Amino acid sequence: MNTERKQLIEAGIRIGGLEMSAEDKVWSRHSNDKVDIGEALARVLRTLSKTLPLSTPLRTLSIGSSAEPQFRIVQSASGGGLYLLDLEQTALDIVRERIHRQCTDNVTVIRGDYNEVFQSAKNTHAFLRNRLHGKPVHLITLHHSLYYAEASKWRRIYENLARSSLAPTGAIHAVLMASESEDRHTTTWLYNHFAGKFCGCRNDQDLRKFRDELAENRLFRGAQLHVASRPVRFTTDEFTKLMAIIWMILLYPHVHRYTLKQREEITEFIYDHFWQQRRPLVQMQDHLVVYRGIRQRGLF
């Protein structure tokens, strides 16, 4: 192993364990993920705006993505109030500073675990009463947030949101990494390969499968359910930034604690198959939009 390769691999191993907000900042800066989400979000907002009366100010609940770039889109569109629910204090502190600096008085930050809130019908009703001031919202976003709930719990979350928090005319927009890919240059393949090899885990968080489950649910009878997939690319000229994203994708160390030997194998693979070949990291990204109370076909 030459000196440069050895030094980069050692640095790539050490970069694991950054705060989630720091990893997301790198991902946002060096990928077109937020552009992809913003474009899809704009379509959802256009559909809602066409359906709702002009005199009705839009109300939005953003779950788990408070400090991300699409904040600017939903903040400007949500004259009736933007409610940001997030568990990470760092992300909420960023938003609080921005609210004060830019006088965005329509934004309310709420610290909490959406699993605890929306898994329980009682807690969801209390959230509506105490946090949303008793008024349902027209838009709910779950942008890369469903990662933090087991797929088996999604149905309960959506049911409680539909019963208590979503207005009769409204939309839920969720975004996740695709669960299956045969392309070894995708984030999905990397997770399924290495988490499968070392931890016996595979990605079972499948928005396409969940769309079919919702189609059979009586609460969503008559709703429009749209799924679309788009590629997102991550490129950087710093190996440590690439590895920071790899550790984020592989859920290290927050979920999976790979041994030093395993981390060496992972880092060497990334160096040989991505860095040395100057190949972008690709993420196939699934979007699921649920439109309720909208007669014309929703844009997506």
Secondary structure per residue as TSV (DSSP state, phi and psi in degrees):
chain	resnum	aa	ss	phi	psi
A	1	M	-	360.0	123.5
A	2	N	-	-70.9	164.6
A	3	T	H	-62.1	-45.5
A	4	E	H	-61.8	-45.5
A	5	R	H	-61.0	-44.0
A	6	K	H	-61.7	-44.8
A	7	Q	H	-64.4	-42.0
A	8	L	H	-66.5	-41.1
A	9	I	H	-64.8	-42.0
A	10	E	H	-61.9	-41.9
A	11	A	H	-66.9	-38.4
A	12	G	H	-64.2	-35.1
A	13	I	H	-69.3	-41.6
A	14	R	H	-68.0	-27.3
A	15	I	T	-72.4	-13.8
A	16	G	T	-62.0	142.2
A	17	G	T	101.5	12.1
A	18	L	-	-64.8	158.5
A	19	E	-	-61.8	146.9
A	20	M	H	-57.4	-38.1
A	21	S	H	-65.7	-34.7
A	22	A	H	-69.5	-42.0
A	23	E	H	-62.8	-42.8
A	24	D	H	-65.3	-33.4
A	25	K	H	-63.8	-41.4
A	26	V	H	-64.5	-45.4
A	27	W	H	-60.7	-43.4
A	28	S	H	-65.8	-37.2
A	29	R	H	-75.1	-35.5
A	30	H	H	-110.1	8.8
A	31	S	B	-130.5	168.9
A	32	N	S	-100.0	24.7
A	33	D	H	-59.2	-49.4
A	34	K	H	-71.2	-28.6
A	35	V	H	-64.6	-45.1
A	36	D	H	-60.1	-46.4
A	37	I	H	-64.9	-42.7
A	38	G	H	-61.0	-40.3
A	39	E	H	-65.0	-44.2
A	40	A	H	-66.3	-41.3
A	41	L	H	-61.5	-38.7
A	42	A	H	-62.6	-36.5
A	43	R	H	-66.0	-41.7
A	44	V	H	-63.4	-45.7
A	45	L	H	-62.8	-37.2
A	46	R	H	-64.6	-41.1
A	47	T	H	-63.2	-45.6
A	48	L	H	-63.5	-42.3
A	49	S	H	-63.6	-34.8
A	50	K	H	-71.2	-27.5
A	51	T	H	-90.5	-42.3
A	52	L	S	-78.0	148.8
A	53	P	-	-60.4	147.3
A	54	L	T	-60.9	-25.7
A	55	S	T	-81.0	-5.7
A	56	T	S	-93.6	111.0
A	57	P	-	-72.7	133.9
A	58	L	-	-70.0	140.1
A	59	R	E	-120.8	135.1
A	60	T	E	-132.3	140.3
A	61	L	E	-115.7	116.3
A	62	S	E	-105.0	120.8
A	63	I	E	-106.3	112.7
A	64	G	S	78.1	16.2
A	65	S	-	-139.2	41.2
A	66	S	T	-62.8	-41.1
A	67	A	T	-97.2	6.9
A	68	E	S	-78.6	161.5
A	69	P	T	-57.4	-31.6
A	70	Q	T	-67.7	-7.1
A	71	F	H	-51.7	-40.7
A	72	R	H	-66.0	-32.9
A	73	I	H	-70.5	-52.0
A	74	V	H	-71.1	-31.0
A	75	Q	H	-63.9	-45.5
A	76	S	H	-70.8	-25.7
A	77	A	H	-87.3	-17.7
A	78	S	-	-103.4	71.6
A	79	G	T	-65.6	-23.3
A	80	G	T	-85.8	-3.7
A	81	G	E	129.3	134.3
A	82	L	E	-117.7	121.3
A	83	Y	E	-111.0	120.7
A	84	L	E	-108.3	110.4
A	85	L	E	-102.7	121.1
A	86	D	E	-150.1	149.5
A	87	L	S	-91.7	-24.9
A	88	E	-	-84.6	117.9
A	89	Q	H	-63.4	-36.6
A	90	T	H	-59.4	-44.8
A	91	A	H	-63.2	-41.9
A	92	L	H	-67.8	-35.6
A	93	D	H	-64.1	-37.6
A	94	I	H	-61.1	-43.6
A	95	V	H	-69.3	-41.1
A	96	R	H	-59.1	-42.7
A	97	E	H	-63.2	-40.3
A	98	R	H	-67.6	-39.9
A	99	I	H	-58.6	-45.6
A	100	H	H	-67.3	-43.3
A	101	R	H	-71.3	-36.5
A	102	Q	H	-106.7	6.2
A	103	C	T	54.4	44.7
A	104	T	-	-91.5	76.8
A	105	D	T	-72.3	-9.5
A	106	N	T	-82.3	-0.1
A	107	V	E	-103.4	133.1
A	108	T	E	-122.7	128.0
A	109	V	E	-100.0	139.1
A	110	I	E	-134.4	122.3
A	111	R	E	-91.8	129.0
A	112	G	-	175.5	166.3
A	113	D	-	-98.4	114.5
A	114	Y	H	-64.5	-23.4
A	115	N	H	-62.5	-43.5
A	116	E	H	-68.8	-35.2
A	117	V	H	-74.4	-52.3
A	118	F	H	-97.4	-0.4
A	119	Q	T	-78.2	-19.9
A	120	S	-	-113.7	128.2
A	121	A	H	-62.0	-39.4
A	122	K	H	-63.5	-45.5
A	123	N	H	-67.6	-33.9
A	124	T	H	-66.7	-42.2
A	125	H	H	-63.7	-40.1
A	126	A	H	-65.5	-37.2
A	127	F	H	-63.8	-43.0
A	128	L	H	-60.3	-45.8
A	129	R	H	-70.0	-46.1
A	130	N	H	-92.1	-29.6
A	131	R	T	-106.1	-34.6
A	132	L	S	-100.4	10.0
A	133	H	T	58.9	30.7
A	134	G	T	76.6	5.8
A	135	K	-	-114.8	121.4
A	136	P	-	-62.7	162.7
A	137	V	E	-104.8	158.4
A	138	H	E	-89.8	-22.9
A	139	L	E	-136.7	132.7
A	140	I	E	-123.7	126.4
A	141	T	E	-111.9	137.9
A	142	L	E	-130.0	71.2
A	143	H	E	-87.7	103.0
A	144	H	S	61.1	26.9
A	145	S	-	-98.3	-28.1
A	146	L	G	-69.8	-9.5
A	147	Y	G	-55.9	-30.8
A	148	Y	G	-93.5	16.6
A	149	A	S	-133.9	137.5
A	150	E	-	-60.9	143.4
A	151	A	G	-57.3	-31.3
A	152	S	G	-67.3	-15.4
A	153	K	G	-98.8	-6.0
A	154	W	H	-62.0	-41.4
A	155	R	H	-57.2	-46.1
A	156	R	H	-63.7	-41.0
A	157	I	H	-60.8	-48.3
A	158	Y	H	-66.2	-38.5
A	159	E	H	-63.6	-44.5
A	160	N	H	-68.6	-37.2
A	161	L	I	-62.8	-43.4
A	162	A	I	-66.3	-37.2
A	163	R	I	-74.0	-36.7
A	164	S	I	-118.4	-36.3
A	165	S	I	-105.4	-23.0
A	166	L	E	-94.3	131.3
A	167	A	E	-66.1	160.4
A	168	P	E	-55.1	-33.2
A	169	T	E	-112.4	109.3
A	170	G	E	-169.4	-178.7
A	171	A	E	-145.9	149.2
A	172	I	E	-120.9	123.9
A	173	H	E	-116.3	117.2
A	174	A	E	-118.2	146.1
A	175	V	E	-134.7	134.4
A	176	L	E	-149.3	159.3
A	177	M	E	-63.9	138.5
A	178	A	-	-59.7	150.0
A	179	S	S	-87.4	-18.7
A	180	E	-	-133.0	139.5
A	181	S	-	-162.4	138.6
A	182	E	-	-94.3	-4.7
A	183	D	-	-85.5	115.5
A	184	R	T	-72.3	-1.6
A	185	H	T	-100.4	15.1
A	186	T	B	-106.4	154.4
A	187	T	H	-61.7	-35.7
A	188	T	H	-62.2	-48.1
A	189	W	H	-61.6	-43.6
A	190	L	H	-60.5	-43.9
A	191	Y	H	-65.1	-50.5
A	192	N	H	-61.6	-35.3
A	193	H	H	-71.4	-55.6
A	194	F	H	-79.4	-41.7
A	195	A	H	-67.1	-33.0
A	196	G	H	-68.3	-44.5
A	197	K	H	-66.4	-43.8
A	198	F	H	-98.1	-24.2
A	199	C	H	-125.0	-3.2
A	200	G	S	68.6	29.5
A	201	C	-	-117.9	148.1
A	202	R	-	-134.3	157.4
A	203	N	-	-75.0	112.9
A	204	D	-	-108.0	12.3
A	205	Q	-	-91.2	90.6
A	206	D	-	-115.5	106.2
A	207	L	H	-68.4	-29.5
A	208	R	H	-67.3	-44.1
A	209	K	H	-65.3	-38.6
A	210	F	H	-66.9	-33.3
A	211	R	H	-59.3	-42.2
A	212	D	H	-66.0	-34.8
A	213	E	H	-66.3	-42.4
A	214	L	H	-64.7	-33.4
A	215	A	H	-62.7	-24.0
A	216	E	T	-93.3	-3.0
A	217	N	-	-90.1	127.1
A	218	R	G	-62.7	-28.1
A	219	L	G	-64.7	-22.5
A	220	F	G	-111.7	18.7
A	221	R	T	-64.9	128.0
A	222	G	T	89.2	-9.9
A	223	A	-	-78.2	152.7
A	224	Q	E	-89.3	130.7
A	225	L	E	-122.9	110.4
A	226	H	E	-115.7	136.3
A	227	V	E	-127.2	136.1
A	228	A	E	-142.5	149.1
A	229	S	E	-119.7	139.8
A	230	R	E	-141.6	145.5
A	231	P	E	-82.8	139.0
A	232	V	E	-119.3	138.7
A	233	R	E	-119.8	139.0
A	234	F	E	-118.1	125.3
A	235	T	-	-136.0	144.3
A	236	T	-	-154.6	155.4
A	237	D	S	-100.5	15.7
A	238	E	-	-126.1	120.8
A	239	F	H	-62.2	-37.6
A	240	T	H	-64.8	-34.4
A	241	K	H	-67.9	-39.8
A	242	L	H	-60.6	-44.3
A	243	M	H	-69.7	-32.2
A	244	A	H	-58.7	-39.5
A	245	I	H	-72.9	-36.6
A	246	I	H	-60.6	-43.7
A	247	W	H	-67.5	-33.7
A	248	M	H	-63.5	-45.3
A	249	I	H	-64.6	-38.8
A	250	L	T	-85.2	5.3
A	251	L	T	57.6	39.9
A	252	Y	T	-106.4	133.5
A	253	P	T	-102.3	9.9
A	254	H	T	-67.9	-30.3
A	255	V	T	-119.7	-53.6
A	256	H	-	-106.1	128.8
A	257	R	-	-108.4	86.8
A	258	Y	-	-69.2	144.0
A	259	T	-	-70.2	167.7
A	260	L	H	-59.3	-42.7
A	261	K	H	-62.9	-39.9
A	262	Q	H	-66.9	-40.4
A	263	R	H	-65.5	-35.1
A	264	E	H	-63.1	-44.4
A	265	E	H	-63.0	-43.2
A	266	I	H	-62.9	-47.2
A	267	T	H	-65.1	-40.0
A	268	E	H	-64.2	-39.2
A	269	F	H	-61.6	-45.5
A	270	I	H	-64.4	-41.0
A	271	Y	I	-60.8	-47.3
A	272	D	I	-73.5	-38.1
A	273	H	I	-98.9	-15.8
A	274	F	I	-119.2	-61.0
A	275	W	I	-65.1	-49.8
A	276	Q	T	-65.9	-32.4
A	277	Q	T	-91.7	-3.3
A	278	R	T	54.3	45.8
A	279	R	-	-96.9	140.1
A	280	P	-	-72.5	150.3
A	281	L	E	-82.9	127.9
A	282	V	E	-110.7	137.2
A	283	Q	E	-122.5	118.4
A	284	M	E	-79.5	122.6
A	285	Q	E	-115.4	126.6
A	286	D	E	-98.9	136.0
A	287	H	E	-115.4	132.7
A	288	L	E	-122.1	123.1
A	289	V	E	-119.4	128.3
A	290	V	E	-107.0	118.1
A	291	Y	E	-105.0	127.6
A	292	R	E	-120.3	136.6
A	293	G	S	75.0	21.6
A	294	I	-	-117.9	121.1
A	295	R	-	-80.1	-48.0
A	296	Q	S	-72.5	158.5
A	297	R	-	-65.8	126.8
A	298	G	-	-71.1	144.1
A	299	L	-	-67.6	135.5
A	300	F	-	-171.4	360.0
